[in-house]
């Protein structure tokens, strides 16, 4: 996934690094390659002597009782209840430009509970946030630059492990309907600064 798009991102950062801390979003649907790309970009920026902090939006999901077996449809649970978007706006996005420390709600999957952790960003030149549905209206204005990684549904599904693939109904009713909603209502590719194809 390295190419002209990455050069564009680095050029943007170099042109704007006197404006204070920069917030970069790595958006894309499930299994599109967001985490891999974030690691690659972090490595390249670190080699240019930037101090980079990477945050993963999936670290801040809600407990299972808040997002499963509710009165809502499965796609709605995934899109609207998997993350507490207002809480994250208040604790993360509203503070990320100027705070020295963020207190964030990390989800512990083995315990199905959330704990508050302090994350130091005091010396960060760049904060990268990677995850799905990043360009929802509550969060989009907090980013200085957004990369959208585009990948076909079939390619993304093929990256799942064999056991996960067996529950095709969950993909159809929960994940894919929520993805369709995001694409049709938010149009993330259009709102992003750069689109990277990972077919």
C-alpha positions as CSV (number, residue, x, y, z in Angstrom):
1,X,0.0,0.0,0.0
2,X,3.0,2.3,-0.3
3,X,3.1,4.8,-3.1
4,X,2.2,8.3,-4.2
5,X,-0.6,8.5,-1.6
6,X,1.9,8.0,1.3
7,X,4.1,10.7,-0.3
8,X,1.1,13.1,-0.3
9,X,0.5,12.4,3.4
10,X,4.1,13.0,4.4
11,X,4.2,16.2,2.2
12,X,1.1,17.5,4.0
13,X,2.6,16.8,7.4
14,X,5.9,18.5,6.5
15,X,4.1,21.6,5.2
16,X,1.9,21.8,8.3
17,X,4.2,20.7,11.1
18,X,4.6,24.3,12.4
19,X,0.9,24.5,13.2
20,X,1.1,22.3,16.3
21,X,0.1,18.7,16.8
22,X,-1.4,17.1,13.7
23,X,-4.3,14.5,13.9
24,X,-4.3,11.9,11.2
25,X,-7.2,9.5,10.7
26,X,-6.8,6.1,9.0
27,X,-10.3,5.1,8.0
28,X,-11.6,2.1,6.2
29,X,-14.0,-0.9,6.6
30,X,-13.2,-4.0,8.5
31,X,-10.1,-5.9,7.3
32,X,-9.2,-3.2,4.7
33,X,-5.7,-2.9,6.0
34,X,-5.9,0.1,8.3
35,X,-3.7,-1.3,11.1
36,X,-1.0,-2.5,8.7
37,X,-0.9,0.9,6.9
38,X,-0.9,2.8,10.2
39,X,2.2,0.8,11.3
40,X,3.9,1.5,8.0
41,X,3.2,5.2,8.1
42,X,4.3,5.4,11.8
43,X,7.6,3.8,10.8
44,X,8.2,6.3,8.0
45,X,7.3,9.3,10.1
46,X,9.5,8.1,13.0
47,X,12.4,7.8,10.5
48,X,11.8,11.5,9.8
49,X,12.1,12.3,13.5
50,X,8.4,12.9,14.2
51,X,7.1,11.7,17.6
52,X,4.0,9.6,16.7
53,X,1.3,8.2,18.9
54,X,-1.1,5.6,17.4
55,X,-4.6,5.0,18.9
56,X,-6.9,2.2,17.8
57,X,-10.6,3.0,17.9
58,X,-11.4,-0.6,18.6
59,X,-9.7,-0.3,22.0
60,X,-12.6,1.8,23.1
61,X,-15.6,-0.3,22.3
62,X,-18.4,-0.7,24.8
63,X,-19.3,-3.8,26.9
64,X,-21.2,-6.6,25.2
65,X,-24.4,-5.9,27.1
66,X,-24.5,-2.4,25.6
67,X,-24.1,-3.6,22.0
68,X,-25.7,-7.1,21.8
69,X,-29.2,-8.3,22.3
70,X,-30.6,-4.8,22.6
71,X,-34.0,-3.7,21.1
72,X,-32.2,-2.5,18.0
73,X,-31.3,-4.3,14.8
74,X,-27.8,-5.8,14.6
75,X,-26.4,-3.3,12.1
76,X,-27.6,-0.5,14.4
77,X,-25.9,-2.1,17.4
78,X,-22.7,-2.3,15.5
79,X,-22.7,1.2,14.0
80,X,-24.2,3.2,16.9
81,X,-23.6,1.1,20.0
82,X,-20.3,-0.5,19.5
83,X,-18.7,2.8,20.5
84,X,-20.0,5.5,22.7
85,X,-19.4,8.3,20.1
86,X,-20.4,11.1,22.5
87,X,-18.1,9.8,25.2
88,X,-15.2,9.5,22.8
89,X,-15.9,13.0,21.4
90,X,-15.6,14.4,25.0
91,X,-12.7,12.3,26.2
92,X,-10.7,11.9,23.1
93,X,-11.5,14.1,20.1
94,X,-12.3,17.4,22.0
95,X,-9.0,17.2,23.9
96,X,-6.6,15.6,21.4
97,X,-5.2,18.8,20.0
98,X,-3.9,20.3,23.2
99,X,-4.0,17.8,26.1
100,X,-0.9,16.4,27.7
101,X,-2.7,13.3,29.0
102,X,-5.9,11.6,27.8
103,X,-8.0,9.5,30.1
104,X,-9.5,6.9,27.8
105,X,-12.0,4.0,28.3
106,X,-10.1,0.8,27.2
107,X,-12.1,-2.3,26.7
108,X,-10.7,-5.6,28.2
109,X,-12.2,-8.4,26.1
110,X,-11.3,-11.2,28.5
111,X,-13.2,-9.5,31.3
112,X,-15.8,-7.8,29.2
113,X,-15.3,-4.6,31.1
114,X,-13.8,-1.2,30.5
115,X,-11.0,0.5,32.5
116,X,-9.9,4.1,32.4
117,X,-6.2,4.5,31.4
118,X,-4.1,7.6,31.2
119,X,-2.3,8.0,27.9
120,X,0.5,10.5,27.7
121,X,0.6,12.5,24.5
122,X,2.7,15.3,25.8
123,X,5.5,15.0,23.3
124,X,3.4,13.9,20.3
125,X,3.9,15.7,17.0
126,X,1.4,13.5,15.3
127,X,-1.5,11.4,16.6
128,X,-2.8,8.8,14.3
129,X,-6.2,7.2,15.0
130,X,-7.1,4.2,13.0
131,X,-10.4,2.4,12.9
132,X,-13.7,1.9,11.2
133,X,-16.4,4.6,10.8
134,X,-14.0,7.4,11.8
135,X,-15.6,10.0,9.6
136,X,-18.9,10.0,11.4
137,X,-20.1,13.6,11.9
138,X,-19.3,13.8,15.7
139,X,-15.6,13.1,15.0
140,X,-14.7,14.2,11.4
141,X,-13.8,17.8,12.2
142,X,-11.1,16.7,14.7
143,X,-8.9,15.3,12.0
144,X,-6.4,17.4,10.0
145,X,-6.0,14.8,7.4
146,X,-7.9,11.5,6.7
147,X,-6.8,8.5,4.7
148,X,-9.5,6.2,3.5
149,X,-8.4,2.6,2.6
150,X,-10.6,1.1,0.0
151,X,-11.0,-2.6,-0.4
152,X,-13.7,-4.8,-1.9
153,X,-16.0,-6.8,0.4
154,X,-14.9,-10.1,-1.1
155,X,-11.2,-9.2,-0.5
156,X,-11.9,-8.2,3.1
157,X,-14.0,-11.3,3.8
158,X,-11.2,-13.5,2.5
159,X,-8.9,-12.0,5.1
160,X,-11.0,-13.3,7.9
161,X,-10.0,-16.7,9.5
162,X,-12.0,-19.8,8.5
163,X,-13.8,-20.0,11.8
164,X,-15.1,-16.4,11.6
165,X,-16.2,-16.9,8.0
166,X,-18.6,-19.7,9.1
167,X,-21.0,-17.1,10.7
168,X,-22.0,-15.6,7.5
169,X,-25.4,-14.4,8.9
170,X,-23.5,-12.2,11.3
171,X,-21.7,-10.5,8.5
172,X,-24.9,-10.0,6.5
173,X,-27.1,-8.7,9.3
174,X,-24.5,-6.9,11.5
175,X,-21.4,-5.8,9.7
176,X,-22.3,-5.4,6.1
177,X,-25.5,-3.6,6.7
178,X,-23.6,-1.1,8.9
179,X,-20.9,-0.7,6.3
180,X,-23.5,0.0,3.6
181,X,-25.1,2.6,5.9
182,X,-21.7,4.3,6.4
183,X,-20.9,4.3,2.7
184,X,-24.3,5.6,1.6
185,X,-24.9,8.2,4.4
186,X,-21.4,9.4,5.1
187,X,-19.6,8.8,1.8
188,X,-16.2,8.4,3.5
189,X,-14.2,8.1,0.3
190,X,-15.4,11.5,-0.8
191,X,-14.7,13.1,2.5
192,X,-11.2,11.7,2.9
193,X,-8.1,13.6,1.8
194,X,-6.5,10.6,0.2
195,X,-7.9,7.2,-0.9
196,X,-5.6,4.2,-0.9
197,X,-6.7,1.0,-2.7
198,X,-5.9,-2.3,-1.1
199,X,-7.8,-4.7,-3.4
